[in-house]
Amino acid sequence: MPFDQRFFVLDSDIPISQQDHDKAKKHGYHIILWSPICLEGALLDVLGEKIGSDEPAASLKKRLHPLLDGHHTDSNAYQSRFPRAVLEKATNESVVAVKKALVKESA
């Protein structure tokens, strides 16, 4: 079954050039940028944690990773902190965009 939509979901701490945006669009990709700064920043925001406007991604990663039930590259490590009920209530813009993309894909 071919995919009708494709996404890049990227940390936003490294700016994406207009040329890269245009190239992604030309090839049928949508870009979603994690906010604030990175995946970890978005997830801390979901948990109601304050994020400093100039806090670097490395700091956010150091804050989130100890809260997980395992290594941050293991998807199972996120389950206890981010069950479906928590993610469904999330208002973080980037998390909502990813949820919408996944729902659209699975519909």
Secondary structure, 3 states (H helix, E strand, C coil): CCCCCEEEEECCCCCCCHHHHHHHHHCCEEEEECCCCCHHHHHHHHCCCCCCCCCCHHHHHHHHHHHCCCCCCCHHHHCCCCCHHHHHHCCCHHHHHHHHHHHHHHC
